[in-house]
Amino acid sequence: MDRLNSMKVFQRVVDEGGFASAARALDMSPAGVTRMVAALEEHLGVRLLQRTTRKLALTDAGESYLLRVRSILHEVQDAESAAAAHTRELQGTLHVLATPVLASYFLSPRIATWHTRHPKVLLDLQIDPFPQPRVEEFDLTFMVVDEGFDGDIVARPLATTDWIACASPDYLQRMGLPQSPAELGKHTYLKFQWPQNSGHYGRLTRLRPVQGGEAVEVDLKPALQTTSFDVLLRAALDGAGVTFLSRLLVASHIERGTLVHLLPGWIFGRFTIYAALPTRKFMPARTRAFLDFLAEFAPQGGPKA
């Protein structure tokens, strides 16, 4: 039995959701796929898949085995790419996970340039609002974390971004321009709903001076709360109220004048964009190339976004 090929077939059966679909994807006969999975189960002495007429399901042993198989096959692909990198251009699949904001505003604007440089690399970009627990499953995981982050991961900081107050000119014409954090209490507030385990969860909104000093807490009454930054941005642009968003999202709107940066001496928080790596010792050439490529976009004088 070719164990490596059997692993590949087993993984494809799971990913495709069935033996027939896997056979088509692998250009094999369904009987051949079934035989390879059965031989693998016999070799391991355990059933990996529960087969019914309607669906396919992993057993507990199958789930554990699949996690290791994915890691092993990933390592094999990395080793092949590393060996071939000396004689040919970068190729293969780069598995990337990112939060929705980073996918839309940090990675997407750079994809065309990346593809022009490395046309044979498939960028497989998956989206998850809370990606940290899945770091081991991807080549790179992009996330935004608060200052003082001390997660048990291998990560490279790429840029920092401030969370700033902003509103549309139309809204400010109607409601007036706040001159201090306390005056925000008189305004319509568009709130991001932070998770309970974050340092920003609670009734009061904490602001701190950019140049250092005492932070202040303001009691803001939200007219809208949501877990979508895109919804907040759209509502602010439409004149619905005041919100706090990453400079990464709003910089272009402030430059065009469709949003106004309020209270420039104060920020809601300062966050760092990280590229987290799995704990594998070997970094594929395409992964290193993508990290170096993104580093080119860090502004001069410090990684601000």
RODO-2510 file (C-alpha; in nm, 4 decimals, decimal comma):
residues 305
     n   res          X          Y          Z
     1     m     0,0000     0,0000     0,0000
     2     d     0,1255     0,3484    -0,0933
     3     r     0,0497     0,5109     0,2394
     4     l     0,1041     0,8696     0,1251
     5     n    -0,1334     0,8319    -0,1695
     6     s    -0,3846     0,6615     0,0579
     7     m    -0,3689     0,9625     0,2907
     8     k    -0,4284     1,1967    -0,0033
     9     v    -0,7261     0,9913    -0,1172
    10     f    -0,8720     0,9763     0,2356
    11     q    -0,8411     1,3548     0,2737
    12     r    -1,0033     1,4147    -0,0644
    13     v    -1,2940     1,1823     0,0193
    14     v    -1,3622     1,3899     0,3307
    15     d    -1,3200     1,7234     0,1527
    16     e    -1,5412     1,6200    -0,1401
    17     g    -1,8027     1,4618     0,0848
    18     g    -1,8074     1,1220    -0,0809
    19     f    -1,6221     0,8510    -0,2714
    20     a    -1,7726     0,9304    -0,6113
    21     s    -1,6929     1,3020    -0,5865
    22     a    -1,3396     1,2260    -0,4722
    23     a    -1,2947     0,9816    -0,7591
    24     r    -1,3949     1,2477    -1,0122
    25     a    -1,1603     1,5040    -0,8540
    26     l    -0,8711     1,2554    -0,8537
    27     d    -0,9527     1,1091    -1,1954
    28     m    -0,9885     0,7630    -1,0422
    29     s    -1,2616     0,5026    -1,0370
    30     p    -1,4958     0,5046    -0,7347
    31     a    -1,4012     0,1416    -0,6717
    32     g    -1,0325     0,2340    -0,6650
    33     v    -1,0952     0,5130    -0,4131
    34     t    -1,3008     0,2809    -0,1931
    35     r    -1,0292     0,0148    -0,2004
    36     m    -0,7571     0,2609    -0,0985
    37     v    -0,9553     0,3929     0,1977
    38     a    -1,0468     0,0387     0,3044
    39     a    -0,6797    -0,0669     0,2828
    40     l    -0,5828     0,2343     0,4938
    41     e    -0,8411     0,1422     0,7583
    42     e    -0,7199    -0,2156     0,7586
    43     h    -0,3592    -0,1015     0,7999
    44     l    -0,4551     0,1246     1,0920
    45     g    -0,6900    -0,1283     1,2448
    46     v    -0,9648     0,1285     1,2930
    47     r    -1,2649     0,2568     1,1027
    48     l    -1,2138     0,6131     0,9805
    49     l    -1,5453     0,6734     0,8048
    50     q    -1,9056     0,5860     0,8754
    51     r    -2,0707     0,5034     0,5447
    52     t    -2,4451     0,5291     0,4845
    53     t    -2,6471     0,5526     0,1658
    54     r    -2,7080     0,9242     0,2217
    55     k    -2,3963     1,0691     0,3776
    56     l    -2,0416     1,0147     0,4898
    57     a    -1,9232     1,0938     0,8425
    58     l    -1,5903     1,0783     1,0214
    59     t    -1,5546     0,8568     1,3243
    60     d    -1,3766     0,9977     1,6295
    61     a    -1,0632     0,8162     1,5188
    62     g    -1,1132     0,9524     1,1680
    63     e    -1,1312     1,3116     1,2914
    64     s    -0,8077     1,2753     1,4879
    65     y    -0,6350     1,1035     1,1975
    66     l    -0,7513     1,3664     0,9479
    67     l    -0,5895     1,6470     1,1492
    68     r    -0,2542     1,4683     1,1376
    69     v    -0,2958     1,3765     0,7710
    70     r    -0,3562     1,7399     0,6749
    71     s    -0,0421     1,8430     0,8610
    72     i     0,1670     1,5664     0,7018
    73     l     0,0472     1,6387     0,3482
    74     h     0,1059     2,0075     0,4042
    75     e     0,4634     1,9338     0,5104
    76     v     0,5167     1,7179     0,2013
    77     q     0,3919     1,9971    -0,0258
    78     d     0,6155     2,2469     0,1534
    79     a     0,9206     2,0228     0,1147
    80     e     0,8544     1,9750    -0,2565
    81     s     0,8094     2,3491    -0,3074
    82     a     1,1295     2,4271    -0,1169
    83     a     1,3285     2,1834    -0,3286
    84     a     1,1814     2,3169    -0,6520
    85     a     1,2186     2,6840    -0,5567
    86     h     1,5824     2,6799    -0,6664
    87     t     1,4977     2,5904    -1,0237
    88     r     1,1561     2,7412    -1,0922
    89     e     0,9257     3,0235    -0,9933
    90     l     0,7052     3,0057    -0,6847
    91     q     0,3981     2,7891    -0,7164
    92     g     0,1520     2,5898    -0,5081
    93     t    -0,1263     2,6990    -0,2757
    94     l    -0,0858     2,9578    -0,0009
    95     h    -0,3503     2,8928     0,2646
    96     v    -0,4432     3,2204     0,4348
    97     l    -0,6962     3,3014     0,7072
    98     a    -0,7967     3,6593     0,7930
    99     t    -1,0585     3,8622     0,9720
   100     p    -1,3184     4,0197     0,7398
   101     v    -1,1716     4,3700     0,7806
   102     l    -0,8148     4,2645     0,7036
   103     a    -0,9285     4,0536     0,4094
   104     s    -1,1194     4,3462     0,2568
   105     y    -0,8994     4,6433     0,3432
   106     f    -0,5471     4,5087     0,4001
   107     l    -0,5090     4,2046     0,1743
   108     s    -0,7532     4,2552    -0,1145
   109     p    -0,5996     4,5840    -0,2391
   110     r    -0,2650     4,4044    -0,2762
   111     i    -0,3796     4,0832    -0,4467
   112     a    -0,3475     4,2090    -0,8051
   113     t     0,0151     4,3132    -0,7537
   114     w     0,0958     3,9859    -0,5767
   115     h    -0,0583     3,7799    -0,8569
   116     t     0,1370     3,9732    -1,1200
   117     r     0,4608     3,8828    -0,9434
   118     h     0,3727     3,5219    -0,8646
   119     p     0,1055     3,4037    -1,1109
   120     k     0,1523     3,0336    -1,0277
   121     v     0,0688     3,0711    -0,6567
   122     l    -0,2954     3,0099    -0,5695
   123     l    -0,3965     3,2376    -0,2810
   124     d    -0,6627     3,0469    -0,0853
   125     l    -0,8118     3,3173     0,1404
   126     q    -1,0573     3,2079     0,4101
   127     i    -1,2486     3,4470     0,6393
   128     d    -1,3095     3,4135     1,0125
   129     p    -1,3939     3,6973     1,2580
   130     f    -1,2051     3,5156     1,5353
   131     p    -0,9196     3,3308     1,3632
   132     q    -0,6683     3,2696     1,6440
   133     p    -0,7806     2,9146     1,7418
   134     r    -0,7291     2,8019     1,3797
   135     v    -0,3709     2,9226     1,3332
   136     e    -0,2362     2,5676     1,2991
   137     e    -0,4569     2,5005     0,9948
   138     f    -0,3130     2,7739     0,7703
   139     d     0,0176     2,8965     0,6316
   140     l    -0,0600     3,2482     0,7527
   141     t    -0,3329     3,3866     0,9758
   142     f    -0,3913     3,7621     0,9760
   143     m    -0,5501     3,9173     1,2827
   144     v    -0,5800     4,2480     1,4650
   145     v    -0,4996     4,2370     1,8352
   146     d    -0,4939     4,4921     2,1150
   147     e    -0,1785     4,6240     2,2778
   148     g    -0,0351     4,3884     2,5335
   149     f    -0,1295     4,0815     2,3298
   150     d     0,0634     3,7794     2,4559
   151     g    -0,0909     3,4875     2,2702
   152     d     0,0915     3,1554     2,2556
   153     i     0,1571     3,1802     1,8829
   154     v     0,4440     3,2585     1,6470
   155     a     0,3549     3,5900     1,4847
   156     r     0,5126     3,8755     1,2917
   157     p     0,3801     4,2309     1,3477
   158     l     0,3056     4,4022     1,0175
   159     a     0,1480     4,7363     1,1079
   160     t    -0,0296     4,9264     1,3828
   161     t    -0,3616     5,1017     1,3443
   162     d    -0,5473     5,3452     1,5698
   163     w    -0,9198     5,3264     1,6328
   164     i    -1,0481     5,6810     1,5809
   165     a    -1,3773     5,8680     1,6070
   166     c    -1,5380     5,9805     1,2831
   167     a    -1,8652     6,1016     1,1352
   168     s    -1,9908     6,2386     0,8051
   169     p    -1,9910     6,6121     0,7248
   170     d    -2,3703     6,6040     0,6852
   171     y    -2,4156     6,4588     1,0331
   172     l    -2,1799     6,7143     1,1892
   173     q    -2,3594     6,9993     1,0132
   174     r    -2,6803     6,8883     1,1817
   175     m    -2,5444     6,7939     1,5235
   176     g    -2,2286     7,0019     1,5662
   177     l    -1,8610     6,9137     1,6061
   178     p    -1,7663     6,7608     1,9445
   179     q    -1,4772     6,9432     2,1102
   180     s    -1,4051     6,6916     2,3889
   181     p    -1,4721     6,3245     2,4680
   182     a    -1,7465     6,4272     2,7106
   183     e    -1,9370     6,6014     2,4301
   184     l    -1,9677     6,2686     2,2476
   185     g    -2,2396     6,1837     2,4987
   186     k    -2,4691     6,4278     2,3160
   187     h    -2,4284     6,2470     1,9846
   188     t    -2,5837     5,9457     1,8170
   189     y    -2,3455     5,6553     1,8723
   190     l    -2,2816     5,3694     1,6282
   191     k    -2,1226     5,0948     1,8356
   192     f    -1,9183     4,7876     1,7540
   193     q    -2,0295     4,4983     1,9745
   194     w    -1,7043     4,3660     2,1204
   195     p    -1,6947     4,0124     2,2658
   196     q    -1,7229     3,9812     2,6425
   197     n    -1,3668     3,8569     2,6828
   198     s    -1,2215     4,1690     2,5203
   199     g    -1,0957     4,4689     2,7123
   200     h    -1,3479     4,6884     2,5317
   201     y    -1,6667     4,5163     2,6437
   202     g    -1,8892     4,7155     2,8766
   203     r    -2,1295     5,0064     2,9070
   204     l    -1,8675     5,2840     2,9175
   205     t    -1,6428     5,3774     2,6244
   206     r    -1,2811     5,4373     2,7193
   207     l    -1,0742     5,6940     2,5290
   208     r    -0,7112     5,7842     2,5811
   209     p    -0,4992     6,0784     2,4702
   210     v    -0,2597     6,0149     2,1828
   211     q     0,0277     6,1941     2,3528
   212     g    -0,0092     6,0111     2,6830
   213     g    -0,1984     6,0993     2,9974
   214     e    -0,5105     5,9912     3,1769
   215     a    -0,7766     5,7976     2,9884
   216     v    -1,1402     5,9019     3,0225
   217     e    -1,4606     5,6979     3,0190
   218     v    -1,7683     5,8279     2,8423
   219     d    -2,1213     5,6956     2,8740
   220     l    -2,2423     5,6738     2,5142
   221     k    -2,5945     5,5602     2,4272
   222     p    -2,5856     5,3555     2,1062
   223     a    -2,8542     5,3871     1,8430
   224     l    -2,6963     5,0944     1,6575
   225     q    -2,4728     4,8107     1,7697
   226     t    -2,3348     4,5444     1,5401
   227     t    -2,0484     4,3000     1,4974
   228     s    -1,9888     4,4241     1,1413
   229     f    -1,7357     4,7017     1,0806
   230     d    -1,8663     4,7369     0,7253
   231     v    -2,2148     4,8123     0,8593
   232     l    -2,0721     5,0801     1,0910
   233     l    -1,8746     5,2353     0,8068
   234     r    -2,1763     5,2438     0,5781
   235     a    -2,3980     5,3923     0,8498
   236     a    -2,1402     5,6609     0,9325
   237     l    -2,1021     5,7534     0,5647
   238     d    -2,4798     5,7853     0,5408
   239     g    -2,4853     6,0322     0,8307
   240     a    -2,6330     5,8040     1,0957
   241     g    -2,3978     5,9091     1,3755
   242     v    -2,0511     5,8940     1,5311
   243     t    -1,8492     5,5718     1,5361
   244     f    -1,5001     5,4424     1,6158
   245     l    -1,3256     5,2605     1,3344
   246     s    -0,9737     5,1604     1,2383
   247     r    -0,7755     5,4196     1,0475
   248     l    -0,7174     5,1347     0,8002
   249     l    -1,0876     5,1469     0,7062
   250     v    -1,1494     5,5193     0,7081
   251     a    -0,8241     5,6797     0,5854
   252     s    -0,9382     5,7034     0,2227
   253     h    -1,2778     5,8458     0,3254
   254     i    -1,1117     6,1104     0,5438
   255     e    -0,8805     6,2051     0,2560
   256     r    -1,1819     6,2441     0,0241
   257     g    -1,3793     6,4388     0,2841
   258     t    -1,6662     6,1895     0,3075
   259     l    -1,5764     6,1358     0,6754
   260     v    -1,4306     6,3722     0,9331
   261     h    -1,1740     6,2607     1,1924
   262     l    -1,3115     6,3769     1,5279
   263     l    -1,1071     6,4535     1,8390
   264     p    -0,7689     6,3879     1,6719
   265     g    -0,5959     6,4059     2,0093
   266     w    -0,7851     6,0994     2,1338
   267     i    -0,8061     5,7340     2,0282
   268     f    -1,0285     5,4437     2,1262
   269     g    -0,7350     5,2063     2,1096
   270     r    -0,4202     5,1070     1,9234
   271     f    -0,4101     4,7679     1,7591
   272     t    -0,1439     4,5654     1,5798
   273     i    -0,1906     4,3676     1,2603
   274     y    -0,0161     4,0320     1,3009
   275     a     0,0635     3,7531     1,0602
   276     a     0,0558     3,4364     1,2707
   277     l     0,2410     3,1247     1,1632
   278     p     0,1824     2,7613     1,2515
   279     t     0,4468     2,6125     1,4768
   280     r     0,6097     2,4235     1,1890
   281     k     0,9841     2,4832     1,1726
   282     f     0,9951     2,5037     0,7943
   283     m     0,8495     2,8119     0,6233
   284     p     0,7645     2,7544     0,2557
   285     a     0,9249     2,9939     0,0077
   286     r     0,5838     3,1211    -0,1055
   287     t     0,4886     3,2026     0,2553
   288     r     0,8095     3,3959     0,3159
   289     a     0,7670     3,5747    -0,0173
   290     f     0,4118     3,6820     0,0748
   291     l     0,5258     3,8162     0,4120
   292     d     0,8110     4,0085     0,2510
   293     f     0,5698     4,1391    -0,0123
   294     l     0,3294     4,2750     0,2527
   295     a     0,6186     4,4331     0,4418
   296     e     0,6826     4,6534     0,1365
   297     f     0,3578     4,8366     0,2095
   298     a     0,4553     4,9378     0,5630
   299     p     0,4780     5,3202     0,5628
   300     q     0,8123     5,4860     0,6208
   301     g     0,8890     5,5726     0,9822
   302     g     0,7012     5,2812     1,1311
   303     p     0,4391     5,0206     1,0490
   304     k     0,1256     5,2395     1,0648
   305     a    -0,1951     5,1460     0,8869
***
